[in-house]
Amino acid sequence: MIRFSKVNKFYGAHHVLTDVTAEVKKGEVVVVCGPSGSGKSTLIRTINRLEEIQSGTIELNGQDVHSRSVNVNEFRTGVGFVFQSFNLFPHLSVTDNICLAPVKLGRRKREDAKRQAMALLERVGLSHKADAYPQQLSGGQQQRVAIARALAMEPPVMLFDEPTSALDPEMVGEVLNVMKSLAREGMTMVCVTHEMNFAREVSDTIWFMDNGVILERAAPSKFFSAPNHARAKAFLSDIRSH
C-alpha cells in the first residue's frame, strides 16, 4: 500500500529523514515510535505531502506521491489524516464538519453525505452529538469526530499523527478504542504514537526511529521482549522506569 525508497528530508542543513526505505502492506497496522525529534511526525506527513522530500520516492497504491504531475488536493482526498490538534472547523456543527469534504470535493449530495455522517458518528459513538459544535465537546469527542471526518472520504489508508497527545489521560482510551476497531476491520493504518500498550495490542509491525533513521522493524512481541538495537533497548528501558 505504501512504499518508501531512500527518502531524504532536510530542514535547511538539518537532515530529518535519512535514506528511509520501508513498506506498509494493505491491511497492516504500523506504529512508528521513538524519542521526540526522531523524525516520526515528519515521516508520516510526507505520505500525504504535508512535507515535501528532497530525494527518494514514496508510493501509495503504486502512485508516486511526490511526482510533479500529482494534483495534491485531489490526492489528499484519498488519504485519511488525523492530527494531534483536532483541526475541526469551530463554526460548523459536528455533522457539517464531516459532510464538508464529501459535498465540496466528492460532489456528493448533501442528503447522502448527511446519512453517511450519521453512520460514521454511530461508529465512533457520537451519534448523540450530531448537532453540537466543537467547543461543546471534550477533547476526546473532538478527536473522534476528526476520525469520522477523515473516514468520510472512504480512504484506503489512515494516518494518525500522535492523535492522543493533546488529550487528558481519561480521554485517551475512547480514541484508542475507535482506532482499535478500525484495525480489526482491516484498515491500513500508520500511527505515530507514544501509547505503547496500543502499539503492543494493535500493531502488526513497529518501526522504531531515532535521528531520522528507522533503526528497528519488528512484530510487537519481538520488539517489546527482545529488541535488537541498543537505542531501542534504552528507549524501552526509559519508558519502563517512568
CYANA upper distance limits for C-alpha pairs under 8 A (distance plus 0.5 A):
  1 MET  CA     23 GLU  CA      8.11
  1 MET  CA     24 VAL  CA      6.29
  1 MET  CA     25 LYS  CA      5.68
  1 MET  CA     26 LYS  CA      5.56
  1 MET  CA     59 GLU  CA      8.29
  1 MET  CA     60 LEU  CA      6.03
  1 MET  CA     61 ASN  CA      5.40
  1 MET  CA     62 GLY  CA      7.99
  1 MET  CA    188 THR  CA      8.42
  2 ILE  CA     23 GLU  CA      6.15
  2 ILE  CA     24 VAL  CA      5.51
  2 ILE  CA     25 LYS  CA      7.34
  2 ILE  CA     58 ILE  CA      7.63
  2 ILE  CA     59 GLU  CA      6.05
  2 ILE  CA     60 LEU  CA      5.07
  2 ILE  CA     61 ASN  CA      6.95
  2 ILE  CA     62 GLY  CA      8.43
  3 ARG  CA     21 THR  CA      8.00
  3 ARG  CA     22 ALA  CA      6.45
  3 ARG  CA     23 GLU  CA      5.00
  3 ARG  CA     24 VAL  CA      6.98
  3 ARG  CA     57 THR  CA      8.45
  3 ARG  CA     58 ILE  CA      6.08
  3 ARG  CA     59 GLU  CA      5.57
  3 ARG  CA     60 LEU  CA      7.14
  4 PHE  CA     20 VAL  CA      6.87
  4 PHE  CA     21 THR  CA      5.31
  4 PHE  CA     22 ALA  CA      5.57
  4 PHE  CA     23 GLU  CA      6.72
  4 PHE  CA     56 GLY  CA      8.19
  4 PHE  CA     57 THR  CA      6.51
  4 PHE  CA     58 ILE  CA      5.12
  4 PHE  CA     59 GLU  CA      7.16
  5 SER  CA     19 ASP  CA      7.87
  5 SER  CA     20 VAL  CA      6.80
  5 SER  CA     21 THR  CA      4.93
  5 SER  CA     22 ALA  CA      7.27
  5 SER  CA     56 GLY  CA      6.10
  5 SER  CA     57 THR  CA      5.73
  5 SER  CA     58 ILE  CA      6.85
  6 LYS  CA     18 THR  CA      7.99
  6 LYS  CA     19 ASP  CA      4.50
  6 LYS  CA     20 VAL  CA      5.42
  6 LYS  CA     21 THR  CA      5.63
  6 LYS  CA     55 SER  CA      7.83
  6 LYS  CA     56 GLY  CA      5.26
  6 LYS  CA     57 THR  CA      7.35
  7 VAL  CA     17 LEU  CA      7.31
  7 VAL  CA     18 THR  CA      7.02
  7 VAL  CA     19 ASP  CA      5.34
  7 VAL  CA     20 VAL  CA      5.31
  7 VAL  CA     21 THR  CA      7.20
  7 VAL  CA     53 ILE  CA      7.49
  7 VAL  CA     54 GLN  CA      8.17
  7 VAL  CA     55 SER  CA      6.17
  7 VAL  CA     56 GLY  CA      4.70
  7 VAL  CA     57 THR  CA      6.52
  7 VAL  CA     58 ILE  CA      7.87
  8 ASN  CA     15 HIS  CA      8.09
  8 ASN  CA     16 VAL  CA      7.97
  8 ASN  CA     17 LEU  CA      5.47
  8 ASN  CA     18 THR  CA      5.43
  8 ASN  CA     19 ASP  CA      5.87
  8 ASN  CA     20 VAL  CA      7.32
  8 ASN  CA     53 ILE  CA      6.59
  8 ASN  CA     54 GLN  CA      6.23
  8 ASN  CA     55 SER  CA      5.70
  8 ASN  CA     56 GLY  CA      6.79
  9 LYS  CA     15 HIS  CA      6.67
  9 LYS  CA     16 VAL  CA      5.93
  9 LYS  CA     17 LEU  CA      5.33
  9 LYS  CA     18 THR  CA      7.43
  9 LYS  CA     52 GLU  CA      7.98
  9 LYS  CA     53 ILE  CA      5.37
  9 LYS  CA     54 GLN  CA      5.86
  9 LYS  CA     55 SER  CA      7.68
 10 PHE  CA     14 HIS  CA      5.93
 10 PHE  CA     15 HIS  CA      5.04
 10 PHE  CA     16 VAL  CA      5.83
 10 PHE  CA     17 LEU  CA      7.51
 10 PHE  CA     53 ILE  CA      8.03
 10 PHE  CA     54 GLN  CA      7.42
 11 TYR  CA     15 HIS  CA      7.11
 11 TYR  CA     16 VAL  CA      7.31
 15 HIS  CA    212 GLY  CA      7.87
 16 VAL  CA     38 SER  CA      8.25
 16 VAL  CA     39 GLY  CA      6.37
 16 VAL  CA     42 THR  CA      8.22
 16 VAL  CA    211 ASN  CA      7.46
 16 VAL  CA    212 GLY  CA      5.56
 17 LEU  CA     39 GLY  CA      6.82
 17 LEU  CA     42 THR  CA      8.38
 17 LEU  CA     43 LEU  CA      7.72
 17 LEU  CA    211 ASN  CA      8.05
 17 LEU  CA    212 GLY  CA      4.60
 17 LEU  CA    213 VAL  CA      6.82
 18 THR  CA    212 GLY  CA      5.95
 18 THR  CA    213 VAL  CA      6.15
 19 ASP  CA     56 GLY  CA      8.13
 19 ASP  CA    213 VAL  CA      7.86
 20 VAL  CA    212 GLY  CA      8.43
 20 VAL  CA    213 VAL  CA      6.87
 20 VAL  CA    214 ILE  CA      7.28
 24 VAL  CA     28 GLU  CA      6.90
 24 VAL  CA     29 VAL  CA      8.47
 24 VAL  CA     30 VAL  CA      7.60
 25 LYS  CA    188 THR  CA      8.02
 26 LYS  CA    187 MET  CA      8.45
 26 LYS  CA    188 THR  CA      6.12
 27 GLY  CA    183 ALA  CA      8.44
 27 GLY  CA    186 GLY  CA      5.39
 27 GLY  CA    187 MET  CA      5.73
 27 GLY  CA    188 THR  CA      4.68
 27 GLY  CA    189 MET  CA      7.92
 28 GLU  CA    186 GLY  CA      7.93
 28 GLU  CA    187 MET  CA      7.83
 28 GLU  CA    188 THR  CA      5.57
 28 GLU  CA    189 MET  CA      6.93
 28 GLU  CA    203 SER  CA      8.25
 28 GLU  CA    204 ASP  CA      6.63
 28 GLU  CA    205 THR  CA      8.25
 29 VAL  CA    183 ALA  CA      7.21
 29 VAL  CA    187 MET  CA      8.18
 29 VAL  CA    188 THR  CA      6.33
 29 VAL  CA    189 MET  CA      5.22
 29 VAL  CA    190 VAL  CA      6.50
 29 VAL  CA    191 CYS  CA      8.17
 29 VAL  CA    202 VAL  CA      7.74
 29 VAL  CA    203 SER  CA      5.40
 29 VAL  CA    204 ASP  CA      5.77
 29 VAL  CA    205 THR  CA      7.11
 30 VAL  CA    189 MET  CA      6.70
 30 VAL  CA    190 VAL  CA      5.34
 30 VAL  CA    191 CYS  CA      6.74
 30 VAL  CA    203 SER  CA      6.09
 30 VAL  CA    204 ASP  CA      6.59
 30 VAL  CA    205 THR  CA      5.46
 30 VAL  CA    206 ILE  CA      6.21
 30 VAL  CA    207 TRP  CA      7.61
 31 VAL  CA    190 VAL  CA      6.41
 31 VAL  CA    191 CYS  CA      5.27
 31 VAL  CA    192 VAL  CA      6.36
 31 VAL  CA    193 THR  CA      7.42
 31 VAL  CA    199 ALA  CA      6.55
 31 VAL  CA    203 SER  CA      6.51
 31 VAL  CA    205 THR  CA      7.00
 31 VAL  CA    206 ILE  CA      5.42
 31 VAL  CA    207 TRP  CA      6.72
 32 VAL  CA     40 LYS  CA      6.89
 32 VAL  CA    190 VAL  CA      7.77
 32 VAL  CA    191 CYS  CA      6.48
 32 VAL  CA    192 VAL  CA      5.26
 32 VAL  CA    193 THR  CA      7.17
 32 VAL  CA    206 ILE  CA      6.46
 32 VAL  CA    207 TRP  CA      5.29
 32 VAL  CA    208 PHE  CA      6.54
 32 VAL  CA    209 MET  CA      7.67
 33 CYS  CA     40 LYS  CA      7.38
 33 CYS  CA    192 VAL  CA      6.62
 33 CYS  CA    193 THR  CA      6.62
 33 CYS  CA    194 HIS  CA      6.98
 33 CYS  CA    206 ILE  CA      7.77
 33 CYS  CA    207 TRP  CA      6.77
 33 CYS  CA    208 PHE  CA      5.60
 33 CYS  CA    209 MET  CA      6.73
 34 GLY  CA     38 SER  CA      6.79
 34 GLY  CA     40 LYS  CA      7.81
 34 GLY  CA    194 HIS  CA      8.47
 34 GLY  CA    208 PHE  CA      5.91
 34 GLY  CA    209 MET  CA      5.49
 34 GLY  CA    210 ASP  CA      6.52
 34 GLY  CA    232 ALA  CA      8.42
 34 GLY  CA    235 PHE  CA      7.76
 35 PRO  CA    209 MET  CA      8.08
 35 PRO  CA    210 ASP  CA      7.10
 35 PRO  CA    235 PHE  CA      7.82
 37 GLY  CA    210 ASP  CA      8.27
 37 GLY  CA    211 ASN  CA      7.72
 38 SER  CA    209 MET  CA      6.37
 38 SER  CA    210 ASP  CA      4.86
 38 SER  CA    211 ASN  CA      5.14
 38 SER  CA    212 GLY  CA      5.89
 38 SER  CA    213 VAL  CA      8.26
 39 GLY  CA     43 LEU  CA      6.51
 39 GLY  CA    209 MET  CA      7.63
 39 GLY  CA    210 ASP  CA      7.59
 39 GLY  CA    211 ASN  CA      7.12
 39 GLY  CA    212 GLY  CA      5.39
 39 GLY  CA    213 VAL  CA      8.33
 40 LYS  CA     44 ILE  CA      7.00
 40 LYS  CA    192 VAL  CA      6.90
 40 LYS  CA    209 MET  CA      7.29
 40 LYS  CA    212 GLY  CA      8.19
 41 SER  CA     45 ARG  CA      6.61
 41 SER  CA    161 ASP  CA      6.64
 41 SER  CA    162 GLU  CA      8.46
 41 SER  CA    192 VAL  CA      7.13
 42 THR  CA     46 THR  CA      6.81
 42 THR  CA     51 GLU  CA      7.29
 43 LEU  CA     47 ILE  CA      7.67
 44 ILE  CA     48 ASN  CA      8.31
 44 ILE  CA    159 LEU  CA      7.53
 44 ILE  CA    161 ASP  CA      7.60
 44 ILE  CA    190 VAL  CA      7.96
 44 ILE  CA    192 VAL  CA      7.99
 45 ARG  CA     49 ARG  CA      6.70
 45 ARG  CA     50 LEU  CA      5.60
 45 ARG  CA     51 GLU  CA      6.01
 46 THR  CA     50 LEU  CA      6.38
 46 THR  CA     51 GLU  CA      5.22
 46 THR  CA     52 GLU  CA      6.59
 46 THR  CA     53 ILE  CA      7.43
 47 ILE  CA     58 ILE  CA      7.40
 47 ILE  CA     60 LEU  CA      8.32
 47 ILE  CA     65 VAL  CA      7.60
 48 ASN  CA     65 VAL  CA      7.72
 48 ASN  CA     75 PHE  CA      8.20
 48 ASN  CA     76 ARG  CA      6.54
 48 ASN  CA     79 VAL  CA      7.29
 49 ARG  CA     65 VAL  CA      7.79
 49 ARG  CA     66 HIS  CA      7.53
 49 ARG  CA     72 VAL  CA      7.96
 52 GLU  CA     66 HIS  CA      7.83
 53 ILE  CA     66 HIS  CA      8.14
 57 THR  CA     64 ASP  CA      7.23
 57 THR  CA     65 VAL  CA      8.10
 57 THR  CA     66 HIS  CA      7.57
 58 ILE  CA     64 ASP  CA      6.39
 58 ILE  CA     65 VAL  CA      6.18
 58 ILE  CA     66 HIS  CA      7.36
 59 GLU  CA     63 GLN  CA      5.56
 59 GLU  CA     64 ASP  CA      5.04
 59 GLU  CA     65 VAL  CA      6.04
 60 LEU  CA     64 ASP  CA      7.24
 60 LEU  CA     65 VAL  CA      7.02
 64 ASP  CA     70 VAL  CA      8.45
 65 VAL  CA     70 VAL  CA      7.39
 66 HIS  CA     70 VAL  CA      7.58
 70 VAL  CA     75 PHE  CA      7.56
 71 ASN  CA     75 PHE  CA      6.51
 72 VAL  CA     76 ARG  CA      6.61
 73 ASN  CA     77 THR  CA      7.19
 74 GLU  CA     78 GLY  CA      8.01
 75 PHE  CA     79 VAL  CA      7.76
 76 ARG  CA     80 GLY  CA      8.15
 77 THR  CA    101 ALA  CA      8.47
 77 THR  CA    105 LEU  CA      8.21
 77 THR  CA    153 MET  CA      6.90
 77 THR  CA    155 PRO  CA      7.88
 78 GLY  CA    153 MET  CA      7.17
 78 GLY  CA    154 GLU  CA      7.72
 78 GLY  CA    155 PRO  CA      5.16
 78 GLY  CA    156 PRO  CA      7.30
 78 GLY  CA    157 VAL  CA      8.22
 79 VAL  CA    155 PRO  CA      5.73
 79 VAL  CA    156 PRO  CA      7.37
 79 VAL  CA    157 VAL  CA      6.24
 79 VAL  CA    158 MET  CA      6.72
 79 VAL  CA    159 LEU  CA      7.95
 80 GLY  CA    150 ALA  CA      5.21
 80 GLY  CA    151 LEU  CA      6.84
 80 GLY  CA    153 MET  CA      8.19
 80 GLY  CA    155 PRO  CA      6.16
 80 GLY  CA    156 PRO  CA      8.48
 80 GLY  CA    157 VAL  CA      6.71
 80 GLY  CA    158 MET  CA      5.00
 80 GLY  CA    159 LEU  CA      6.43
 81 PHE  CA    150 ALA  CA      6.60
 81 PHE  CA    158 MET  CA      6.40
 81 PHE  CA    159 LEU  CA      5.23
 81 PHE  CA    160 PHE  CA      6.44
 81 PHE  CA    161 ASP  CA      8.22
 82 VAL  CA     86 PHE  CA      7.78
 82 VAL  CA    143 GLN  CA      8.49
 82 VAL  CA    146 ALA  CA      6.94
 82 VAL  CA    147 ILE  CA      6.69
 82 VAL  CA    150 ALA  CA      7.35
 82 VAL  CA    158 MET  CA      8.27
 82 VAL  CA    159 LEU  CA      6.72
 82 VAL  CA    160 PHE  CA      5.34
 82 VAL  CA    161 ASP  CA      6.74
 82 VAL  CA    163 PRO  CA      6.98
 83 PHE  CA     87 ASN  CA      7.73
 83 PHE  CA    160 PHE  CA      6.85
 83 PHE  CA    161 ASP  CA      5.72
 83 PHE  CA    162 GLU  CA      7.38
 83 PHE  CA    163 PRO  CA      6.28
 84 GLN  CA    161 ASP  CA      6.44
 84 GLN  CA    162 GLU  CA      5.75
 84 GLN  CA    163 PRO  CA      4.86
 84 GLN  CA    164 THR  CA      6.92
 84 GLN  CA    165 SER  CA      6.72
 84 GLN  CA    166 ALA  CA      6.57
 85 SER  CA    163 PRO  CA      8.13
 85 SER  CA    166 ALA  CA      7.09
 86 PHE  CA    142 GLN  CA      6.87
 86 PHE  CA    143 GLN  CA      6.04
 86 PHE  CA    146 ALA  CA      6.57
 87 ASN  CA    146 ALA  CA      8.06
 88 LEU  CA     97 ASN  CA      7.24
 88 LEU  CA    134 PRO  CA      7.32
 88 LEU  CA    142 GLN  CA      8.05
 88 LEU  CA    146 ALA  CA      7.23
 89 PHE  CA     97 ASN  CA      6.95
 89 PHE  CA    134 PRO  CA      8.02
 90 PRO  CA    133 TYR  CA      7.14
 90 PRO  CA    134 PRO  CA      6.12
 90 PRO  CA    135 GLN  CA      7.36
 91 HIS  CA    133 TYR  CA      7.77
 92 LEU  CA     96 ASP  CA      6.13
 92 LEU  CA     97 ASN  CA      6.34
 92 LEU  CA    133 TYR  CA      6.90
 92 LEU  CA    134 PRO  CA      8.34
 93 SER  CA     97 ASN  CA      6.61
 93 SER  CA    130 ALA  CA      7.72
 93 SER  CA    131 ASP  CA      6.07
 93 SER  CA    132 ALA  CA      6.01
 93 SER  CA    133 TYR  CA      5.01
 93 SER  CA    134 PRO  CA      7.50
 94 VAL  CA     98 ILE  CA      7.01
 94 VAL  CA    129 LYS  CA      7.53
 94 VAL  CA    130 ALA  CA      5.88
 94 VAL  CA    131 ASP  CA      6.50
 94 VAL  CA    132 ALA  CA      6.30
 94 VAL  CA    133 TYR  CA      6.24
 94 VAL  CA    134 PRO  CA      7.20
 94 VAL  CA    145 VAL  CA      7.42
 95 THR  CA     99 CYS  CA      6.65
 95 THR  CA    114 LYS  CA      7.38
 95 THR  CA    117 ALA  CA      6.60
 95 THR  CA    118 MET  CA      7.87
 95 THR  CA    130 ALA  CA      5.76
 95 THR  CA    131 ASP  CA      6.92
 96 ASP  CA    100 LEU  CA      6.36
 97 ASN  CA    149 ARG  CA      7.27
 98 ILE  CA    102 PRO  CA      8.41
 98 ILE  CA    117 ALA  CA      6.39
 98 ILE  CA    145 VAL  CA      8.11
 98 ILE  CA    146 ALA  CA      8.48
 98 ILE  CA    148 ALA  CA      7.25
 98 ILE  CA    149 ARG  CA      4.87
 98 ILE  CA    150 ALA  CA      8.39
 98 ILE  CA    152 ALA  CA      7.02
 99 CYS  CA    103 VAL  CA      6.57
 99 CYS  CA    110 ARG  CA      7.94
 99 CYS  CA    113 ALA  CA      5.90
 99 CYS  CA    114 LYS  CA      6.68
 99 CYS  CA    117 ALA  CA      6.86
 99 CYS  CA    149 ARG  CA      8.09
 99 CYS  CA    152 ALA  CA      7.93
100 LEU  CA    104 LYS  CA      6.41
100 LEU  CA    105 LEU  CA      8.45
101 ALA  CA    105 LEU  CA      5.69
101 ALA  CA    106 GLY  CA      6.97
101 ALA  CA    152 ALA  CA      8.17
101 ALA  CA    153 MET  CA      7.68
102 PRO  CA    106 GLY  CA      4.84
102 PRO  CA    107 ARG  CA      6.74
102 PRO  CA    108 ARG  CA      6.04
102 PRO  CA    113 ALA  CA      6.83
102 PRO  CA    152 ALA  CA      7.18
102 PRO  CA    153 MET  CA      6.57
103 VAL  CA    107 ARG  CA      5.34
103 VAL  CA    108 ARG  CA      5.16
103 VAL  CA    109 LYS  CA      6.81
103 VAL  CA    110 ARG  CA      6.69
103 VAL  CA    113 ALA  CA      7.19
104 LYS  CA    108 ARG  CA      8.15
106 GLY  CA    153 MET  CA      7.99
108 ARG  CA    112 ASP  CA      7.14
108 ARG  CA    113 ALA  CA      6.71
109 LYS  CA    113 ALA  CA      6.69
110 ARG  CA    114 LYS  CA      6.54
111 GLU  CA    115 ARG  CA      6.75
112 ASP  CA    116 GLN  CA      6.76
113 ALA  CA    117 ALA  CA      6.55
114 LYS  CA    118 MET  CA      6.74
115 ARG  CA    119 ALA  CA      6.89
116 GLN  CA    120 LEU  CA      6.68
116 GLN  CA    152 ALA  CA      7.78
117 ALA  CA    121 LEU  CA      6.60
117 ALA  CA    148 ALA  CA      8.08
117 ALA  CA    149 ARG  CA      8.43
117 ALA  CA    152 ALA  CA      7.53
118 MET  CA    122 GLU  CA      6.66
118 MET  CA    127 SER  CA      6.74
118 MET  CA    130 ALA  CA      7.72
119 ALA  CA    123 ARG  CA      6.75
119 ALA  CA    127 SER  CA      8.41
120 LEU  CA    124 VAL  CA      6.92
120 LEU  CA    148 ALA  CA      6.02
120 LEU  CA    151 LEU  CA      8.16
120 LEU  CA    152 ALA  CA      7.99
121 LEU  CA    125 GLY  CA      6.49
121 LEU  CA    126 LEU  CA      5.40
121 LEU  CA    127 SER  CA      5.25
121 LEU  CA    130 ALA  CA      7.82
121 LEU  CA    145 VAL  CA      7.67
121 LEU  CA    148 ALA  CA      6.96
122 GLU  CA    126 LEU  CA      6.27
122 GLU  CA    127 SER  CA      5.34
124 VAL  CA    144 ARG  CA      6.60
124 VAL  CA    145 VAL  CA      8.04
124 VAL  CA    148 ALA  CA      7.44
124 VAL  CA    178 VAL  CA      6.55
126 LEU  CA    130 ALA  CA      7.60
126 LEU  CA    141 GLN  CA      8.00
126 LEU  CA    144 ARG  CA      8.46
126 LEU  CA    145 VAL  CA      8.27
132 ALA  CA    136 GLN  CA      6.82
132 ALA  CA    137 LEU  CA      8.02
133 TYR  CA    137 LEU  CA      7.58
134 PRO  CA    142 GLN  CA      6.79
137 LEU  CA    141 GLN  CA      6.22
137 LEU  CA    142 GLN  CA      6.49
138 SER  CA    142 GLN  CA      6.70
139 GLY  CA    143 GLN  CA      6.72
139 GLY  CA    166 ALA  CA      8.33
139 GLY  CA    167 LEU  CA      6.43
139 GLY  CA    168 ASP  CA      8.19
139 GLY  CA    171 MET  CA      7.66
140 GLY  CA    144 ARG  CA      6.79
140 GLY  CA    167 LEU  CA      7.01
140 GLY  CA    171 MET  CA      5.49
140 GLY  CA    172 VAL  CA      7.25
140 GLY  CA    174 GLU  CA      7.14
140 GLY  CA    175 VAL  CA      6.70
141 GLN  CA    145 VAL  CA      6.77
142 GLN  CA    146 ALA  CA      6.71
143 GLN  CA    147 ILE  CA      6.80
143 GLN  CA    163 PRO  CA      7.85
143 GLN  CA    175 VAL  CA      7.37
144 ARG  CA    148 ALA  CA      6.79
144 ARG  CA    175 VAL  CA      6.55
144 ARG  CA    178 VAL  CA      7.92
145 VAL  CA    149 ARG  CA      6.59
146 ALA  CA    150 ALA  CA      6.72
147 ILE  CA    151 LEU  CA      6.76
148 ALA  CA    152 ALA  CA      6.77
149 ARG  CA    153 MET  CA      8.32
150 ALA  CA    154 GLU  CA      8.37
150 ALA  CA    155 PRO  CA      8.25
150 ALA  CA    158 MET  CA      8.30
151 LEU  CA    155 PRO  CA      6.86
156 PRO  CA    187 MET  CA      7.64
156 PRO  CA    188 THR  CA      7.24
157 VAL  CA    187 MET  CA      7.03
157 VAL  CA    188 THR  CA      5.36
157 VAL  CA    189 MET  CA      6.29
157 VAL  CA    190 VAL  CA      8.47
158 MET  CA    187 MET  CA      7.79
158 MET  CA    188 THR  CA      6.82
158 MET  CA    189 MET  CA      5.37
158 MET  CA    190 VAL  CA      7.04
159 LEU  CA    189 MET  CA      6.34
159 LEU  CA    190 VAL  CA      5.50
159 LEU  CA    191 CYS  CA      6.44
160 PHE  CA    189 MET  CA      8.14
160 PHE  CA    190 VAL  CA      6.80
160 PHE  CA    191 CYS  CA      5.11
160 PHE  CA    192 VAL  CA      6.56
160 PHE  CA    193 THR  CA      8.49
161 ASP  CA    191 CYS  CA      6.67
161 ASP  CA    192 VAL  CA      5.50
161 ASP  CA    193 THR  CA      7.47
162 GLU  CA    191 CYS  CA      7.67
162 GLU  CA    192 VAL  CA      5.66
162 GLU  CA    193 THR  CA      5.19
162 GLU  CA    194 HIS  CA      7.72
163 PRO  CA    175 VAL  CA      8.46
163 PRO  CA    192 VAL  CA      8.47
163 PRO  CA    193 THR  CA      7.73
164 THR  CA    172 VAL  CA      6.14
164 THR  CA    175 VAL  CA      7.66
164 THR  CA    176 LEU  CA      8.41
164 THR  CA    193 THR  CA      8.15
165 SER  CA    193 THR  CA      8.38
165 SER  CA    194 HIS  CA      8.35
167 LEU  CA    171 MET  CA      6.55
167 LEU  CA    172 VAL  CA      6.67
168 ASP  CA    172 VAL  CA      7.23
169 PRO  CA    173 GLY  CA      8.34
171 MET  CA    175 VAL  CA      7.51
172 VAL  CA    176 LEU  CA      6.79
173 GLY  CA    177 ASN  CA      6.48
174 GLU  CA    178 VAL  CA      7.19
175 VAL  CA    179 MET  CA      6.99
176 LEU  CA    180 LYS  CA      6.55
176 LEU  CA    198 PHE  CA      7.72
177 ASN  CA    181 SER  CA      6.78
178 VAL  CA    182 LEU  CA      6.91
179 MET  CA    183 ALA  CA      6.79
180 LYS  CA    184 ARG  CA      6.75
180 LYS  CA    202 VAL  CA      6.92
181 SER  CA    185 GLU  CA      6.82
182 LEU  CA    186 GLY  CA      7.13
182 LEU  CA    187 MET  CA      6.18
183 ALA  CA    187 MET  CA      5.88
183 ALA  CA    188 THR  CA      7.89
183 ALA  CA    189 MET  CA      7.83
183 ALA  CA    202 VAL  CA      7.54
193 THR  CA    199 ALA  CA      8.47
195 GLU  CA    199 ALA  CA      6.92
196 MET  CA    200 ARG  CA      6.55
197 ASN  CA    201 GLU  CA      6.61
198 PHE  CA    202 VAL  CA      6.24
198 PHE  CA    203 SER  CA      7.97
199 ALA  CA    203 SER  CA      5.71
199 ALA  CA    206 ILE  CA      7.79
199 ALA  CA    220 PRO  CA      7.51
200 ARG  CA    220 PRO  CA      5.77
200 ARG  CA    221 SER  CA      7.67
200 ARG  CA    224 PHE  CA      8.10
201 GLU  CA    220 PRO  CA      8.44
203 SER  CA    219 ALA  CA      8.30
203 SER  CA    220 PRO  CA      7.35
204 ASP  CA    219 ALA  CA      6.43
204 ASP  CA    220 PRO  CA      7.42
205 THR  CA    217 ARG  CA      7.25
205 THR  CA    218 ALA  CA      6.03
205 THR  CA    219 ALA  CA      5.15
205 THR  CA    220 PRO  CA      6.74
206 ILE  CA    216 GLU  CA      8.36
206 ILE  CA    217 ARG  CA      6.14
206 ILE  CA    218 ALA  CA      5.94
206 ILE  CA    219 ALA  CA      6.57
206 ILE  CA    220 PRO  CA      6.61
206 ILE  CA    223 PHE  CA      7.77
207 TRP  CA    214 ILE  CA      6.80
207 TRP  CA    215 LEU  CA      8.09
207 TRP  CA    216 GLU  CA      6.31
207 TRP  CA    217 ARG  CA      5.16
207 TRP  CA    218 ALA  CA      7.36
208 PHE  CA    214 ILE  CA      6.18
208 PHE  CA    215 LEU  CA      6.28
208 PHE  CA    216 GLU  CA      5.62
208 PHE  CA    217 ARG  CA      6.97
208 PHE  CA    232 ALA  CA      7.36
209 MET  CA    213 VAL  CA      5.96
209 MET  CA    214 ILE  CA      4.92
209 MET  CA    215 LEU  CA      6.12
209 MET  CA    216 GLU  CA      7.72
210 ASP  CA    214 ILE  CA      7.23
210 ASP  CA    215 LEU  CA      7.37
210 ASP  CA    231 ARG  CA      8.49
215 LEU  CA    229 HIS  CA      7.38
215 LEU  CA    232 ALA  CA      8.40
216 GLU  CA    227 PRO  CA      8.35
216 GLU  CA    228 ASN  CA      7.82
216 GLU  CA    229 HIS  CA      7.15
216 GLU  CA    232 ALA  CA      8.05
217 ARG  CA    223 PHE  CA      8.46
218 ALA  CA    222 LYS  CA      6.65
218 ALA  CA    223 PHE  CA      6.08
219 ALA  CA    223 PHE  CA      6.59
220 PRO  CA    224 PHE  CA      6.41
221 SER  CA    225 SER  CA      6.59
222 LYS  CA    226 ALA  CA      5.94
222 LYS  CA    227 PRO  CA      6.89
223 PHE  CA    227 PRO  CA      5.14
223 PHE  CA    228 ASN  CA      8.37
224 PHE  CA    236 LEU  CA      8.06
227 PRO  CA    232 ALA  CA      6.79
227 PRO  CA    233 LYS  CA      6.50
228 ASN  CA    232 ALA  CA      7.83
228 ASN  CA    233 LYS  CA      7.94
229 HIS  CA    233 LYS  CA      6.90
230 ALA  CA    234 ALA  CA      6.76
231 ARG  CA    235 PHE  CA      6.65
232 ALA  CA    236 LEU  CA      6.72
233 LYS  CA    237 SER  CA      6.58
234 ALA  CA    238 ASP  CA      6.64
235 PHE  CA    239 ILE  CA      6.90
236 LEU  CA    240 ARG  CA      6.68
237 SER  CA    241 SER  CA      6.64
238 ASP  CA    242 HIS  CA      6.92
